[in-house]
Amino acid sequence: MAPIPITIVTGFLGSGKTTLILNLIPQLPRTYKIALLKNEFGDVAIDTQLASSAAISGVQELLNGCICCNLVGQLGDALDSLRNDVRPDRIIIETSGSAFPATLAMEVNRLGRETGHYVLDGVIVVIDVENWKGYEDTSYTAKMQQKYTDLIVFNKWELVDERRYDECLDRVGDLELPIANVKSTKGRVDQSLLLGLDSALAKDGDSVSGGYSKDKSVHEHSKDHETEVEVLSVTLVSEGDKPKSVNLDSLETFLLSAPKDEVYRIKGIVAASHPMASSNGDVDESAGPPPRVAIYILNWAFGRWTFAYSATTLPAPVSVASSKAETAVSNTHETILRMTIVLARGEASKWKIRLEKGEMIEQEDGGGFLMVGRIV
């Protein structure tokens, strides 16, 4: 049996990796099986629920850690599970926003050599052109993600002027590396450009193309890259006889007020009695006419968000912060929000205090048991 090609999709937080993958699926033959291995910050697989609703044959998730360092030992088991259960034609690995592609590529190469089951097809980095200057100068990982790649996809370039896009090209040019690049069309790139890249990282075995493996940053990245961000996990549990849904007015105020230099990403699964408009004004009315409590997926990045209906249920909290909350979860009350908030370094403590004061995230008509914990 021929080895399964693996495509790695990486890029900094909010760059549009999941959108790129979801736009790839409809371009493939219906008989072509794609399996997705998703690595997310936090303790709830929010993006995976979006991916599961698409025409993807199988999904595995690795949560609450980075796939290129503290979770790298789980990669082989996750790939084998997809290979045995789904028998896919291709596996796509979507990394967390802080993952380091060179280390991950080396691990895929090692597994391929030892088992004969896998071959690295390509490493794709997605760059958010609109917010490039918001993180590129301060993020070591964002720079490294560009350096160790086969193809750079420039995303959200339609939202900026030509000068900003030219600045991105210049920054990539500063690397002095022959890396192919392409513009997406609202997160879509032709499948012929994304698949079958004949990765230079794979051809060079354990080394990285261009001799990059001599760079100490490849081996020492784990000392610094996970400290670039801090992560909060938020759970809201219903209280009393109030509606078992989230106060969307308060939630929208929170989303509008979150500074882009402090809050990088907000992802959540939300129970709501009616849909909230996405930041572009679109309203997903798939759940039917209100009042009807339904589950929605919130995806916020750099001041923009989507709020989409999901035919799923809210996962229970992994842990609770108090006996009062534990009582709420164990009796007739329900979890009505699970959220992961990714923040700039040094911001988690401040935002944890703000959230715990209430009013930002609360039950409809007020109240609810709110639990906020720091993960990273």
C-alpha positions as CSV (number, residue, x, y, z in Angstrom):
1,M,0.0,0.0,0.0
2,A,1.4,3.4,-1.0
3,P,2.3,5.8,1.8
4,I,-0.3,8.4,2.7
5,P,0.7,11.9,1.7
6,I,0.7,14.4,4.6
7,T,0.2,18.2,4.2
8,I,1.1,20.4,7.1
9,V,-0.8,23.7,7.3
10,T,0.6,26.2,9.8
11,G,0.5,30.0,10.4
12,F,0.1,32.4,13.3
13,L,-3.1,32.8,15.3
14,G,-6.1,33.9,13.3
15,S,-4.4,33.7,9.9
16,G,-7.1,31.6,8.3
17,K,-5.8,28.1,8.3
18,T,-9.1,26.4,8.9
19,T,-10.8,28.5,6.3
20,L,-8.1,27.5,3.7
21,I,-8.7,23.8,4.5
22,L,-12.5,24.1,4.4
23,N,-12.3,25.8,1.0
24,L,-10.0,23.0,-0.3
25,I,-12.5,20.2,0.4
26,P,-15.1,21.1,-2.3
27,Q,-12.4,21.2,-5.0
28,L,-11.6,17.5,-4.5
29,P,-13.4,14.5,-6.0
30,R,-16.2,13.1,-3.8
31,T,-14.5,9.8,-3.5
32,Y,-11.2,11.4,-2.3
33,K,-10.9,10.9,1.5
34,I,-9.4,13.7,3.5
35,A,-8.5,13.1,7.2
36,L,-7.7,16.1,9.5
37,L,-5.4,16.1,12.5
38,K,-6.1,19.3,14.4
39,N,-3.9,20.8,17.1
40,E,-5.7,23.5,19.2
41,F,-4.9,25.6,22.2
42,G,-7.3,25.1,25.0
43,D,-9.3,22.1,26.3
44,V,-12.2,22.1,23.8
45,A,-12.1,21.2,20.1
46,I,-13.9,24.3,18.7
47,D,-12.4,24.4,15.2
48,T,-12.7,20.6,15.0
49,Q,-16.5,20.9,15.3
50,L,-16.5,23.2,12.3
51,A,-14.3,20.8,10.3
52,S,-16.5,17.8,11.3
53,S,-19.4,19.5,9.6
54,A,-17.6,19.6,6.3
55,A,-17.0,16.7,3.9
56,I,-14.0,15.4,5.9
57,S,-13.8,11.6,6.4
58,G,-12.2,11.7,9.8
59,V,-11.0,14.1,12.4
60,Q,-8.5,13.7,15.3
61,E,-7.6,16.5,17.8
62,L,-4.6,17.1,20.0
63,L,-5.6,19.6,22.6
64,N,-4.0,21.8,25.3
65,G,-0.4,21.8,24.0
66,C,1.8,22.2,21.0
67,I,2.1,19.4,18.5
68,C,5.7,20.2,17.8
69,C,7.0,19.7,21.3
70,N,5.0,18.5,24.3
71,L,2.5,16.7,22.2
72,V,4.9,15.4,19.5
73,G,4.9,11.9,21.1
74,Q,1.2,11.6,20.4
75,L,1.6,12.3,16.7
76,G,2.2,8.7,15.6
77,D,-0.7,7.3,17.5
78,A,-3.1,10.0,16.1
79,L,-1.9,9.3,12.5
80,D,-2.2,5.6,13.0
81,S,-5.8,6.0,14.3
82,L,-6.7,8.0,11.2
83,R,-5.0,5.5,8.9
84,N,-6.7,2.5,10.4
85,D,-10.2,4.0,11.0
86,V,-10.6,6.2,7.9
87,R,-8.1,4.8,5.3
88,P,-7.7,8.3,3.9
89,D,-6.1,9.4,0.6
90,R,-4.4,12.3,2.4
91,I,-4.0,13.5,5.9
92,I,-3.9,17.3,6.6
93,I,-2.2,18.4,9.9
94,E,-3.4,21.8,11.0
95,T,-1.2,23.1,13.8
96,S,-1.9,25.5,16.6
97,G,-0.8,29.1,16.0
98,S,2.4,28.7,17.9
99,A,3.6,25.4,16.3
100,F,7.1,25.2,14.7
101,P,6.9,23.5,11.3
102,A,10.5,22.3,10.9
103,T,10.3,20.1,14.0
104,L,6.9,18.7,13.0
105,A,8.2,18.0,9.5
106,M,11.2,16.1,10.9
107,E,8.8,13.9,13.0
108,V,6.6,13.1,10.0
109,N,9.7,12.1,8.1
110,R,10.9,9.9,10.9
111,L,7.5,8.2,11.2
112,G,7.5,7.7,7.4
113,R,10.9,6.1,7.4
114,E,10.2,3.8,10.3
115,T,6.7,2.6,9.2
116,G,6.5,3.2,5.5
117,H,2.9,4.5,6.1
118,Y,3.4,8.2,5.5
119,V,5.2,10.7,3.3
120,L,5.5,14.5,3.8
121,D,3.9,16.2,0.8
122,G,4.3,19.8,1.8
123,V,4.4,22.5,4.4
124,I,2.1,25.5,3.9
125,V,2.2,28.7,5.9
126,V,-0.8,31.1,5.9
127,I,0.0,34.8,6.5
128,D,-2.6,37.2,7.6
129,V,-1.7,40.3,5.5
130,E,-4.1,42.6,7.3
131,N,-2.5,42.1,10.7
132,W,1.1,41.3,9.6
133,K,2.6,44.3,11.4
134,G,0.5,43.5,14.5
135,Y,2.5,40.4,15.3
136,E,5.4,39.8,12.9
137,D,7.9,42.1,14.6
138,T,7.3,40.5,18.0
139,S,6.7,36.9,17.2
140,Y,9.7,34.7,16.8
141,T,7.4,31.8,15.8
142,A,5.7,33.8,13.1
143,K,9.1,34.4,11.5
144,M,10.2,30.8,11.8
145,Q,6.9,29.6,10.3
146,Q,7.7,31.6,7.1
147,K,11.3,30.3,7.0
148,Y,10.6,26.6,7.1
149,T,7.9,26.1,4.5
150,D,7.3,25.1,0.9
151,L,4.4,27.5,0.1
152,I,3.3,30.8,1.6
153,V,-0.4,31.7,1.2
154,F,-1.1,35.4,1.6
155,N,-4.6,35.7,3.2
156,K,-6.8,38.7,3.8
157,W,-4.9,40.9,1.4
158,E,-8.2,42.1,-0.1
159,L,-8.7,44.0,3.2
160,V,-5.6,46.2,2.9
161,D,-4.0,48.6,0.4
162,E,-1.3,47.6,-2.0
163,R,1.4,49.2,0.1
164,R,0.6,46.8,3.1
165,Y,0.8,43.8,0.8
166,D,4.1,45.0,-0.7
167,E,5.5,45.3,2.8
168,C,4.6,41.6,3.4
169,L,6.4,40.6,0.2
170,D,9.4,42.6,1.3
171,R,9.5,40.9,4.6
172,V,9.4,37.5,3.0
173,G,12.1,38.7,0.6
174,D,14.3,39.5,3.5
175,L,14.6,35.8,4.2
176,E,16.5,35.4,0.9
177,L,14.9,32.0,0.3
178,P,13.3,30.7,-2.9
179,I,9.8,30.2,-1.3
180,A,6.8,30.1,-3.6
181,N,3.9,32.3,-2.6
182,V,0.3,32.8,-3.7
183,K,-2.6,35.1,-2.9
184,S,-5.8,33.5,-1.6
185,T,-9.2,34.6,-2.8
186,K,-11.1,35.1,0.5
187,G,-9.3,32.1,1.9
188,R,-9.5,29.9,-1.2
189,V,-6.5,28.6,-3.2
190,D,-6.7,26.2,-6.1
191,Q,-6.1,22.7,-5.0
192,S,-3.4,22.2,-7.6
193,L,-1.2,24.7,-5.8
194,L,-1.8,23.3,-2.3
195,L,-1.4,19.5,-3.0
196,G,1.5,17.7,-4.5
197,L,4.2,20.1,-3.5
198,D,7.0,17.5,-3.4
199,S,8.3,19.0,-0.2
200,A,12.0,19.9,0.0
201,L,11.7,19.2,3.7
202,A,10.9,15.6,3.0
203,K,13.6,15.1,0.4
204,D,16.3,16.2,2.8
205,G,15.3,13.7,5.5
206,D,16.0,14.8,9.0
207,S,17.7,18.0,7.8
208,V,15.7,21.0,6.7
209,S,16.0,22.4,3.2
210,G,18.8,24.8,2.6
211,G,20.8,23.5,5.6
212,Y,18.5,25.2,8.1
213,S,18.9,22.4,10.6
214,K,22.2,24.0,11.5
215,D,20.2,26.9,12.9
216,K,20.1,26.4,16.7
217,S,16.5,27.9,16.6
218,V,15.3,24.6,15.2
219,H,16.4,22.7,18.2
220,E,15.9,25.3,20.9
221,H,12.5,26.7,19.8
222,S,10.6,25.0,22.6
223,K,12.3,27.3,25.2
224,D,10.6,30.4,23.9
225,H,7.8,29.9,21.4
226,E,5.1,28.7,23.7
227,T,5.7,31.6,26.0
228,E,4.7,34.1,23.3
229,V,1.0,33.6,24.2
230,E,-1.1,32.9,27.2
231,V,-4.4,31.0,27.2
232,L,-7.5,31.2,29.3
233,S,-10.2,28.5,29.4
234,V,-13.7,29.9,30.1
235,T,-16.8,27.9,31.1
236,L,-20.3,29.3,31.9
237,V,-22.9,27.1,33.6
238,S,-26.6,28.1,33.8
239,E,-28.1,29.2,37.1
240,G,-31.6,28.7,38.4
241,D,-34.7,29.0,36.2
242,K,-33.2,31.6,33.9
243,P,-32.9,30.9,30.2
244,K,-30.2,28.3,29.5
245,S,-28.5,30.6,27.0
246,V,-25.8,33.3,26.9
247,N,-26.4,37.0,27.1
248,L,-25.4,38.0,23.5
249,D,-25.5,41.7,24.2
250,S,-22.8,41.4,26.8
251,L,-20.8,38.9,24.7
252,E,-20.9,41.3,21.7
253,T,-19.7,44.2,23.9
254,F,-16.8,42.0,25.0
255,L,-15.9,41.1,21.4
256,L,-16.0,44.8,20.3
257,S,-13.8,45.9,23.2
258,A,-11.1,43.3,23.0
259,P,-7.8,45.1,22.0
260,K,-6.0,43.4,19.1
261,D,-2.7,43.9,20.7
262,E,-3.8,42.1,23.9
263,V,-6.3,39.5,22.6
264,Y,-5.2,37.4,19.6
265,R,-8.0,34.9,19.4
266,I,-11.3,34.0,20.9
267,K,-13.0,30.7,20.0
268,G,-16.2,29.5,21.7
269,I,-19.2,27.1,21.6
270,V,-22.2,29.1,22.7
271,A,-25.8,28.3,23.6
272,A,-28.0,31.2,22.5
273,S,-31.7,31.8,22.2
274,H,-31.2,33.6,18.9
275,P,-28.3,34.1,16.5
276,M,-25.9,37.0,16.9
277,A,-24.7,38.9,13.8
278,S,-21.2,38.2,12.7
279,S,-19.0,41.3,12.5
280,N,-19.8,41.8,8.8
281,G,-23.5,41.9,9.6
282,D,-24.4,38.3,8.4
283,V,-26.8,36.4,10.5
284,D,-27.0,32.6,10.5
285,E,-30.6,31.6,10.8
286,S,-30.1,27.9,10.2
287,A,-31.4,27.1,13.7
288,G,-34.9,28.3,12.8
289,P,-37.0,31.1,14.2
290,P,-36.3,32.3,17.8
291,P,-36.9,31.8,20.6
292,R,-35.1,28.5,20.4
293,V,-31.9,27.7,22.2
294,A,-29.3,26.4,19.8
295,I,-25.6,25.9,19.7
296,Y,-23.4,28.3,17.8
297,I,-19.6,28.5,17.1
298,L,-17.9,31.8,17.7
299,N,-14.6,32.5,15.9
300,W,-13.0,35.8,16.7
301,A,-9.6,37.1,15.4
302,F,-8.2,40.6,15.3
303,G,-11.6,42.4,15.8
304,R,-13.6,40.3,13.3
305,W,-15.8,37.3,14.1
306,T,-18.2,34.8,12.8
307,F,-21.2,33.3,14.7
308,A,-22.3,30.1,13.0
309,Y,-25.0,27.6,13.9
310,S,-23.8,24.1,14.8
311,A,-25.8,20.9,15.0
312,T,-23.8,19.7,18.1
313,T,-23.9,19.8,21.8
314,L,-21.7,21.6,24.3
315,P,-19.0,19.5,25.9
316,A,-18.9,19.3,29.7
317,P,-16.2,21.2,31.5
318,V,-12.9,19.3,32.1
319,S,-12.7,20.7,35.6
320,V,-14.5,23.2,37.8
321,A,-13.1,26.0,40.0
322,S,-15.4,25.7,43.0
323,S,-17.8,23.4,44.9
324,K,-20.6,25.8,44.0
325,A,-19.8,25.4,40.3
326,E,-19.4,21.6,40.7
327,T,-22.9,21.4,42.2
328,A,-24.3,23.4,39.3
329,V,-22.8,21.1,36.8
330,S,-23.8,17.9,38.5
331,N,-27.5,18.8,39.1
332,T,-30.1,20.3,36.6
333,H,-27.9,23.1,35.3
334,E,-26.2,23.0,32.0
335,T,-23.0,24.2,30.4
336,I,-24.0,27.1,28.1
337,L,-20.5,28.3,27.0
338,R,-17.1,26.9,26.5
339,M,-14.4,29.3,25.3
340,T,-10.7,29.6,24.7
341,I,-9.0,33.0,24.7
342,V,-5.5,33.4,23.4
343,L,-3.7,36.5,24.7
344,A,-0.4,38.2,24.3
345,R,2.3,37.5,26.8
346,G,1.6,39.0,30.2
347,E,-2.1,39.6,29.6
348,A,-3.7,36.5,31.1
349,S,-3.9,37.6,34.7
350,K,-5.4,40.9,33.9
351,W,-8.1,39.5,31.6
352,K,-8.9,36.7,34.1
353,I,-9.7,39.3,36.7
354,R,-11.8,41.3,34.2
355,L,-13.8,38.3,33.2
356,E,-14.4,37.1,36.7
357,K,-15.9,40.4,37.6
358,G,-18.9,39.4,35.4
359,E,-20.9,41.4,32.8
360,M,-18.6,40.4,29.9
361,I,-19.7,36.7,29.8
362,E,-23.0,36.0,31.6
363,Q,-26.2,34.1,31.3
364,E,-29.2,35.7,29.6
365,D,-31.0,37.8,32.2
366,G,-27.8,37.9,34.2
367,G,-25.9,35.6,36.4
368,G,-24.6,32.1,35.8
369,F,-21.6,30.2,37.2
370,L,-18.5,31.5,35.5
371,M,-15.2,29.6,35.7
372,V,-12.0,31.1,34.2
373,G,-8.7,29.2,34.4
374,R,-5.3,29.7,32.8
375,I,-4.0,26.9,30.7
376,V,-0.8,28.3,29.3
